[in-house]
């Protein structure tokens, strides 16, 4: 029996690509690559309603592999550049195919499968980039893209008769209607609406990441994971504050923040969790407390008690809730003309 390794996000396209080859009797093992910027497997709203439901229903194995160490380097310095934001899409595909090639070698698989569709993504899913990606990953001829195969040259498994090209597809463009029709044909019902891509394609997240890398060339897991939560403020080159926006974020921030990080909360009123990271002095600590107070339900008071805690340590700071100018000055966000003007005034 022919064997293949499939790149599997849990989304509609990658699932359909696998089902198309299962239909031809190919033994498919799926590999899901994890990184700190992609879909959260535990979040069923991100990739699919349940990333593993299709594997259970249709009978293929899914293996997980983490790319965090290698991936951060290509995010910082991609050979083929970033997309509109911080997404190194071409370098990302190359890295995943290199890893999949190693798995193909170890398992004795015959070829690789991806769910890519010609013309669906502007950077990495073009007619000219597919051959480039395959060459760079040293898998030229071995990557089958079943959903768009009829728009491309036959691959080695097709030429060898392992795969019947006539049973593959000619999808192209951004419309998902052909995929949805095929899903119905296959009996695939548990899939989410198509997402916009990984976190690196989000302009707010990408801006925060650029700002982080400007101040810290080697961010750790905590730095990266906090980027998607809360409101972010830069108090100094090595000092940053993150203020939660709701109870769910508060809990997640507490679980992600390091044991060495100081946290803040207004006990007497509804309050965000506030995390202060890096090197800070008493002035920065007081400013962080004022930000915590500003976003609490006690923001109308002239002064409020803010509890500062870490592990079994805690103490109280009296803080005046920060005003709008202070927030605009320190908040990490793309500045509009108005906020830039405010920042310049505050500098003078």
N, C-alpha and C positions, 0 to 999 in steps of 0.2 A: 504493500500500500504506500502511495506517495505521502510524504510528510511535509508540512509547511509551518513556518513561524509567522504569526500575524501580529502587527502592531495594533493594540486594542485600547481605545480610550474609554470604551463603554458607551460611546455615542452611536447614533444611527448608522453613519457611513461605515465605520470600522466593523460594526456587527454584521451589516449586510455583506461586506466583502468576505467575511468568514463564512457566512451561510451559503454564499455562492459557491465556495470551494467544498464545503461539506456536502453540498448537493451532488458534487462530482466524485464523492468518495474519498476526498483527501483528508488525511488525519491532521487536524489543525491544533497547534498549541498557541494560545494567545499570550502576549506579554504586555503588561501595562507598566509604563514607565512613570515613576513618581518624581516630582521635583517640588520645590517650595513655591512655584509660581503657577502650577497647573490646577486641574480639577481636584477637589478634595474628595477622596473616595468615600469618606464618611458623610458627605453632604449630598443627599440624593436629589437636590435641586440643581447640582452643578453639571454633571456629565450625563447621567441618565437617572431614571427613577430608582433603579438599583443596578449598579454596574455589573453585577454578577448574575442577574436573573436570566439573561440570555444564555450564558454558559451552562447554567443548570438545566434550562428548558431544552436547549439544543445539543447538549452533550459535548462541549469542548472545555479543555482545561485552561485556566488563567493563572499565570505566574506574575508576581510583582517584582519590579527592580527599581532601585532608587538611583537617581542621577545627580543628586544635590551637589556633590563636590565638583564633578565635571561641568555641570550645567551653569553654575555661577560664573565660571571662567568665560564661557562663551557669551553669557549675558553682558559681561563687562567688555569683552573684546571679540566680537564676532568677526570672523574672516570675511563673511559676505554681508556684513552690515545689519543694522536694525530695520524694522519696518517703520510704521508711522510713529510708534512710541518706543518701547524698549524690547520689543519682540525680535529675537534673532532667528526667524522662522527657518531659513535655509540651513543654518548651522545646527539648529535643533533637530531637524530631520536627519541630517548627516550623522549626528551623534547617536540618535536612536537606531538608525540602520546599522551603524558599526556595532552597537551592542547586540542587536538582533542577529547580525552575522555570526558573532561569537557563539550565540545560543544555537544557531543553525549548525555550526560546526560541531558543537558538543553533543547535539542530539541526533546528528545524521540526517537532518531535514534537507529537502531538495530545493526549496526556494522560500522567498519571503512574500508576505501579503500586506498591503496597506489599504485603507479605505479612502485614499485621496481621490478627488474628482477634478478633472481638468477644468481650470478656470474658476474654481470655487473660491480659492484664496489668492489674493493679488500678488503675493510675494513668492510663496513656495509651491503653488500648484499651477504652474504654467508649463506650456509645452517645452520651453527651453530650459527650465530649471529642473525638471524631472531627470533628464540625462546627467546634468551637472551633479545633482545630489547623489545619484547612484554611483557615478565615477569617484567622487570624493569619498564615499563610504566603502569603495572597493567591492561593490555588489552589482556592477553593471550586468544587465541581462537576467538577474535573479530576483528582481522586484516586480511582482505582479500586482497591478492595480485593477482589480476585476471590474469596478464600476465604470471605468473609462478605457478599458483595455482595447476596444475596437478603434479608438482614436490614436493608438500608438503601435509601434513596431512589435511584432510577436516576441515574447520573452523566451528564455531557454526552456522553461517547463512546457510552454506551448509548442515550441519547435520539436521537443522530444516526444510529444504526444501524451505527456503526463496530465496536461490540462486541455480540455476541449475549448478552443477559442470561440466556437460558435455559441457556447453557452454563457459567454461573458457579455458585458454591457457597453453601451456607448454614451453614458451620461456625460454632460458637460454643463458648465455655467453654475450660477448661484441658486437656481431654483431647486427646492427639495421635493417637488411633486413626484418626479420619477422614483426617488428613493422611498417616498411614502407609499407609492403604489406597489413597489417591490416588497416592502415590509408587510403589506397586507397579503400579498401572494405567499410569502414565507410563513405567515402566521405570527409575525413579530409585532406585538402590541405594546410592550412595556419599554417605551423610549421617550426621552424628554424632547422638548422643542430645541432646535439647534441653538447652541450658545455662540457668543461672539468671539470666543478664543480664550487663551489663558490670561492670567492677571496682567501679564506684561503688555497686553494690547489695550488695557484700560488707561486712559490718559492721566487720571488722578493717581493711580497706583504707580504708574511709570515715573511721574514727576517725583513722587516720594522716594522711589528707588534711586533715581539720579541724584537726588539731594543726599541720600544716605551714603552713596558711594563717593560723593565729593568729600565727605567728612570721615569716612571709614572704608578703607580699601578692601578689608576682609571682614565683612559683617558676619555675625554668627546666626545660628538658626533662630534665635529669639528676635534679633533685629529684623530679619526677613519676614517672619510670621506676624510681627506686630504691625507691619506696614499696611495690612489690609483692614486693620481695626482702628476705630476711634478717630480723634482729631490730633494732629501732630504739630508740635511746636519745637523749634530749635532755639535753645536759650544760650548756647555757646558752642564752640567747635566740637567739643566732646560731650555735650550735655543735651539730652533730648527728653521731652515730656509727651506722653500720650494720654489723652483724656477719653474715657469711654463714652458711648452715645446712648446705650440702653442696657438693661439688665443682662441680656444675653451676651453682649460684648464685654460687660464687666466681668462676667464669669470666665469668659474665654481669655481675657487679658490676665486674670489671676492665674489661670492654668499655664499660660505661655511664659509670663515674666519669670526671670531667673530668681533664685533664692537670694541673690545678692542685691536685687533691685528693691528700692524703697517704693512703697505704695502709699496712696493717700485716699481718704474718704471723709466726708462730712457725716458724722454719726447721727446728729440730731435731725437731719433732713434727708429727703431723697437725694442721692449723690452719685456721681460717676466714680468709678475706680480710676485713679490717676497714677501712672507709672512714671518715675523719673529714672533715666538710664544714663550711665557715663559718669564723668567727673564733674562734680558740682560743689559750689561753696554755699554759704548760708544765704547769700542774696538770691542765688538760683533756686534754692529750696523754698524760700519765701515766695518767689514768683510762681513756682509750681503750685504751691498751696493756694495762691490767689486765683490761678486758673481752675483748680478743682472747685473752689468756692463759687466762682462765676457760673459754672455749669450745674451747680447744685440747686435744690429748691429754696435754698436760703440766700440766693443771689441778690435779693432786695435789701438785705441787712447791711449796715455800714461795716460790720466786722463779724466774723464767724469762726468757730473752732473747727480746725481741720486736724484729723487724726493721721499721723504719719506712722507707718508700721513696716516691719520686716521680720519675718519669723516670729520670735517671742518678744521682740523689742517694739516699743511704741512710745510716742510722745505727742503732745498737742501743740499746734501752731495757731496763733490767732492771725487771720488773714482777711484783708479787704478784698472783696471780689474784683477781679480784673475788669477794666473798662474795655470798650470796643477798640480803642486805639492800640492798647497793649496787645489784644488778641490779633489784630491785623498785622502788627509789627513782627510778632514772633511766629505766627502760624505758617506752616510749610504748605504753600499752595502757589500756583501761578498767579502772579500779581496783575491785577487790571491797572489801567492808567490811574484810577482813583486811589487804589491801595498803595501803588508805588509812590504817589504824591504824598500820602500820609506817612509812609516810611521815610521819605526824604526829610519831611518836616521834623520827624522825631529824631533824626540823626543830627539835626542842626541845633 
